[in-house]
Amino acid sequence: MERMKLLITGGAGCLGSNLIEHYLPLGHEILVIDNYATGKREALPTLPNLTVVEGSIADDNLVKECFKKFVPTHIIHSAAAYKDPADWAEDSSTNVLGAINIAKASQGAGIKRLINLQTSLCFGHPTQIPIPISHPTAPFTSYGISKTAGEAYLIQSGLPVVSLRLANICGPRLAIGPIPTFYQRLKANKNCFCSDTVRDFLDMSDFISIIDLILSDEGVMGVLNVSTGEGHSIKDVFNKVVSYLQFEVPDVPVLPPGKDDVAVVVLDPSETEKITGWRAKISFEDTIYNQLQWYDAYGVTDIYSHLASSDNLRRNDG
Ligand SMILES: NC(=O)c1ccc[n+]([C@@H]2O[C@H](COP(=O)([O-])OP(=O)(O)OC[C@H]3O[C@@H](n4cnc5c(N)ncnc54)[C@H](O)[C@@H]3O)[C@@H](O)[C@H]2O)c1
């Protein structure tokens, strides 16, 4: 891969910081714009090839200034607002206006590749499982609606955009979803319950391998599903956490999904494999166990959710 000047919006977040850990040692120069809404400066190292700008991508002047000074060749658009599902203005400011600012600044700037990270909530309540990439978008949460609008602006910008519709990615610093919740509560001897929902889980190494592939292949364009294509219930996740911790746990209640939740989200990655040759390599069990080993070593940090009906016991999506 050629040496990149890589702009990562939201680079202090979970996915962004893992991408930095991967790309910085390879000799690329990286600029991060992050307002620390859910990310943390401490997630990033202090190294000469990494510049971190504190601010919002909704700030048009800041974005323009960053492009002028840094002159990126590649962009991974990872910034997203979701932590208060009732704060529609913040979600649209970051997820719509922020995406527009990145698109506008990129136009005419010779950007070779712009990767957008998209939530599977863009599909709303799917009518087909696994969800093919051709499934219509029908988001109904503030996060889903705003991320879908942002993605639409990027796609029609004329830029070399690939938008990846992602499964639940597991890896270092994951602070959302059932895995950290169960791990934390079980270790604290607290009760748990599971929502009656099914999700697909993807290991960070599989996520990074498709980003690698897309950054080096300028031919791939458009929208792609990124997942294993395998669904697992939240109860399956609970059972894996229990077995990893070697706890004796009584049967837990399985409750119906909240009203802003989706019962089954499993993305169909077959088109992605056809177009790029990529497929996930890490099994469900290893994905969960890798995650739990990381919590053993580093602990669980803050937990956020974009679901209004969720609480610390019931979190399903990234
Ligand atoms: N992690 C997953 O499993 C998953 C699944 C589907 C989609 N995604 C998408 O991937 C991206 C990264 O997700 P993540 O899991 O790393 O979340 P995250 O919350 O850890 O990272 C998002 C980052 O964006 C930053 N941010 C928020 N508003 C901003 C603004 N206005 N300006 C600049 N920075 C801002 C946050 O501080 C944070 O560091 C998001 O776009 C998300 O929608 C993630």
The ligand as an SDF file (V2000), in Angstrom:
LIG
                    3D

 44 48  0  0  0  0  0  0  0  0999 V2000
  -18.5340   -0.3660   16.3020 N   0  0  0  0  0  0  0  0  0  0  0  0
  -19.4650   -0.9690   15.5790 C   0  0  0  0  0  0  0  0  0  0  0  0
  -19.7470   -2.1600   15.7480 O   0  0  0  0  0  0  0  0  0  0  0  0
  -20.1870   -0.1980   14.5170 C   0  0  0  0  0  0  0  0  0  0  0  0
  -21.2520   -0.8170   13.8450 C   0  0  0  0  0  0  0  0  0  0  0  0
  -21.9070   -0.1040   12.8570 C   0  0  0  0  0  0  0  0  0  0  0  0
  -21.4830    1.1690   12.5060 C   0  0  0  0  0  0  0  0  0  0  0  0
  -20.4390    1.7330   13.1930 N   0  0  0  0  0  0  0  0  0  0  0  0
  -20.0190    3.0820   12.7740 C   0  0  0  0  0  0  0  0  0  0  0  0
  -18.6080    3.1550   12.8910 O   0  0  0  0  0  0  0  0  0  0  0  0
  -18.2180    4.4440   13.3250 C   0  0  0  0  0  0  0  0  0  0  0  0
  -17.3410    4.3550   14.5450 C   0  0  0  0  0  0  0  0  0  0  0  0
  -18.0570    3.7150   15.5840 O   0  0  0  0  0  0  0  0  0  0  0  0
  -17.3860    3.4000   16.9720 P   0  0  0  0  0  0  0  0  0  0  0  0
  -17.9490    2.1120   17.4230 O   0  0  0  0  0  0  0  0  0  0  0  0
  -15.9230    3.5740   16.8820 O   0  0  0  0  0  0  0  0  0  0  0  0
  -18.0420    4.5380   17.8780 O   0  0  0  0  0  0  0  0  0  0  0  0
  -17.3250    5.5340   18.8770 P   0  0  0  0  0  0  0  0  0  0  0  0
  -18.3890    6.2580   19.6110 O   0  0  0  0  0  0  0  0  0  0  0  0
  -16.3240    4.7920   19.6850 O   0  0  0  0  0  0  0  0  0  0  0  0
  -16.5650    6.5220   17.8790 O   0  0  0  0  0  0  0  0  0  0  0  0
  -17.1820    7.6460   17.2970 C   0  0  0  0  0  0  0  0  0  0  0  0
  -16.2350    8.8110   17.4880 C   0  0  0  0  0  0  0  0  0  0  0  0
  -16.7940    9.9760   16.8710 O   0  0  0  0  0  0  0  0  0  0  0  0
  -16.5390   11.0810   17.7290 C   0  0  0  0  0  0  0  0  0  0  0  0
  -17.4840   12.1450   17.4070 N   0  0  0  0  0  0  0  0  0  0  0  0
  -18.8090   12.2200   17.6910 C   0  0  0  0  0  0  0  0  0  0  0  0
  -19.3200   13.3670   17.2170 N   0  0  0  0  0  0  0  0  0  0  0  0
  -18.2950   14.0240   16.5920 C   0  0  0  0  0  0  0  0  0  0  0  0
  -18.1960   15.2540   15.9190 C   0  0  0  0  0  0  0  0  0  0  0  0
  -19.2570   16.0560   15.7550 N   0  0  0  0  0  0  0  0  0  0  0  0
  -16.9910   15.6120   15.4090 N   0  0  0  0  0  0  0  0  0  0  0  0
  -15.9030   14.8180   15.5520 C   0  0  0  0  0  0  0  0  0  0  0  0
  -15.9380   13.6450   16.2050 N   0  0  0  0  0  0  0  0  0  0  0  0
  -17.1270   13.2520   16.7080 C   0  0  0  0  0  0  0  0  0  0  0  0
  -16.6940   10.5140   19.1290 C   0  0  0  0  0  0  0  0  0  0  0  0
  -16.1100   11.2940   20.1400 O   0  0  0  0  0  0  0  0  0  0  0  0
  -15.9970    9.1580   18.9630 C   0  0  0  0  0  0  0  0  0  0  0  0
  -14.6230    9.2520   19.2250 O   0  0  0  0  0  0  0  0  0  0  0  0
  -19.4910    5.2330   13.5330 C   0  0  0  0  0  0  0  0  0  0  0  0
  -19.7140    6.0010   12.3870 O   0  0  0  0  0  0  0  0  0  0  0  0
  -20.5670    4.1760   13.6790 C   0  0  0  0  0  0  0  0  0  0  0  0
  -21.8080    4.6430   13.2040 O   0  0  0  0  0  0  0  0  0  0  0  0
  -19.8010    1.0920   14.1980 C   0  0  0  0  0  0  0  0  0  0  0  0
  1  2  1  0
  2  3  2  0
  2  4  1  0
  4  5  1  0
  4 44  2  0
  5  6  2  0
  6  7  1  0
  7  8  2  0
  8  9  1  0
  8 44  1  0
  9 10  1  0
  9 42  1  0
 10 11  1  0
 11 12  1  0
 11 40  1  0
 12 13  1  0
 13 14  1  0
 14 15  2  0
 14 16  1  0
 14 17  1  0
 17 18  1  0
 18 19  2  0
 18 20  1  0
 18 21  1  0
 21 22  1  0
 22 23  1  0
 23 24  1  0
 23 38  1  0
 24 25  1  0
 25 26  1  0
 25 36  1  0
 26 27  1  0
 26 35  1  0
 27 28  2  0
 28 29  1  0
 29 30  1  0
 29 35  2  0
 30 31  1  0
 30 32  2  0
 32 33  1  0
 33 34  2  0
 34 35  1  0
 36 37  1  0
 36 38  1  0
 38 39  1  0
 40 41  1  0
 40 42  1  0
 42 43  1  0
M  CHG  2   8   1  16  -1
M  END
$$$$
